[in-house]
């Protein structure tokens, strides 16, 4: 990751006299807290080179450090009697008054620093009641190394081995990479959770759930769980694909994404012994994660409309695969249905930016949850809306185009009669007990007719993913 600190470390400069005043003010704060509580103090600042000490990335890093230190103190049950903070152009500062063994506290915080990719930027002092700082070397930890070489940081600094720009570029790189990786891992976790939510929803018509295997004989809920685990780290790669290549054209990013998707499909097939559990969802979640990663890297604020737009632009060439396809030369079921009925399947949903997910299913899910439905029951009812509002190629492959339209018509009529679906403004009017009873009847019917709305199940998983994403990131 190439970083230009001149575009990141922008803000008010702190002169040498400012920094000397800040150090004196910090020492005054430490002495005041020790004098008031007669207990040790932890003092936390960041090691930021150059004249600009406060800029958005540094502030984000500082408060991440505050949270991480607080979590360690809480986990080890170290009492915190008081906290204080100082925010100035000379840098952010935070203080904890603690009651515990100083050596243990210092060791714990040294281990924290060493476990973090950007921990070298942390300056955490543990100060005894006599004002003495506990050093790393007292506890057997090595001296801190230079960011750019393996030498002692103090020696490099005194000799001015590296320029301020070189050091600041490295500091910004460490901070940027930390938050980029953390965001990608969070998206991966939410993707995994969405997969588990979807397969766990019970009942679902014709689909694998906790009660039965639906219209399937070659898979069960454990097959789906094994598949989900095999895909976990690929979701992170999909997000990083959007972040790390955010300067490239959408067509090139999508080409990179397809290469990753092929790898993910191979991992899924190995985990499930060649049973296709999530091929369609790999495609869809690859797009969603990549788009969110692209938006993050380019500082595009999240909104459903922005996500829908980026999704569309990412896949605008996806129908090239269907060029010159006829019913006679179609090599896959998807190509055959496109040639016969113009059904675009998963590609069509992607080309719409996942309109069904963002503008139909997500409002429905939120509406049910707002009315007190459980995450399971809300998902089960939302699935009916998805089936009624999307063309599911899985249904057609297992029955016919006419039967799919008949199913949609019957569902639409039922939902309208119960005042659940009113155009784009969905209203939940059917109680959970009656709704689940209806789905159980539909499940038996679909099993008997060997119908499985797998494409709709994929859209339900995507709906859960966006719901979880919005809940996590507001």
Phi, psi and omega in degrees: 000115179276127184240134173248102186297337181295338179264350184252310184275072182245129180168192181289134180277146177251122179281169181301317180297323177300317182292324177294320177296320180295319179296320179294320179296321179296317179295324176297318179297316180299314181295322181295318180292317178297318180294326181282319187254345182056040181223162179295160180231138170259129180241128185234127172220175175253147173270093179244120180281165177089172185281339180264113184260337184238116174209162191309315182295321178292320179296318178299319178295318181300311183287335170296318177297318177302315180295318182293318178295315178301321179295321178295315180298319180292317182296323180269009176055043176270115183299134175247116184269336184197148172230150176219155177219153176228130175238119180210167181292349176276355178130157178274145181222147180218146184224140174237133168266120187235158178236099182184178180289121186299316182296320179295317180297314180297317179299316180300318183283331173294319177296323176298310180304315184288341182273350185255141179297330178250019181297337178297340180277349181278136172241096184248113178256135172249117192246126180287168181294343176270004178090359182276137177271140175275124184267159177299316186293332177300329184261009177089007176276146180290160176297157182287136183271157175297146180295332188251347178212179185269006182282166175302129183300322181295319180295315179298318181296317181294323181275354183051050182296325183240153179283160177300319181296319179299314182292317181292322175302317180294318179298314180295323178298314180299316180294314182298314181296322179300310184287328175297311180294321179297318179295316179297319179293324178294317177299321178298316180296319179293324177296314179300315180296321179297320177298317181290322176300312185299312183290336182278340180302129183218132000274161172225135184289116175075005185246159176294130174213194184285347182263321183203181180260012177062222181272020183249144179243349186252006183209158175217188184296330179290327176298318179293322180294319177297320178297315181300316181296321181294337184265350191307308184286342177288328177299321176297318179296323178298316180294316179296330177300319178288326182283312187284341181244025186294347178272352184268170177290156180298323181296322179289320177299317181295324177297318176297321182295320180295324177297317176295323180298321178297319178297320180294318178299319180297317178296320179298313182297323178292322182289331185254006182059051174068031174254127183278100179261323191224023184301313180295324182286330173301314179301312185289316180288334173298315180294312182299312181294319179296317180297316179294324175294318178298316180297320179298312183293326181264010177056040174273116184299141180289132165206159179299322180293319178295319179295317179300318180294315180294320176305313182298315183292327181294326187247020188298341179257013190292336181279002175301332179296334184264004183297130178066019178279135173234167179299331183282324183257007180299131181259345180228165177299322179298317178295320180297316181291328177292317180293322184279316190236357184073016179286125182263349176057226182297327178295320179296319177298319179296317180298331177281355185081012186069051178300318181301321180289308190281328187250347179243297188290317183297314175300323179295312180302313180297323180296315178297315180298322178294336179268008174097003176293147176288166179298329177289306185293323177296321178293319179298317180288324178298324179303322179299319178296321180295313179301320182288338187245004181225150178272109185264108181294334178297320178297315182295319180298330182263356178216256178200167178297320180297320179293324177298315180295326178294316178300315180298318179297316180295318178295315180300319179295316180298315182294322177292318180298326180271005180058035178271319186242121178229086182062229180275346181260091185284139177233128179276113182240344182266131181288162187299318183298313180292321181296316180293326177297319178297317181294323178297320176296318179294324178299313179298320179294315181294321179297317180296324182266003179059042180254134178224114180278064185296324178296322178292324177297322177299318180292329175295317178298319177296323178296315175300319182299312181292323176300314180294322179297312181295325178293323181285317187251004177071000000 
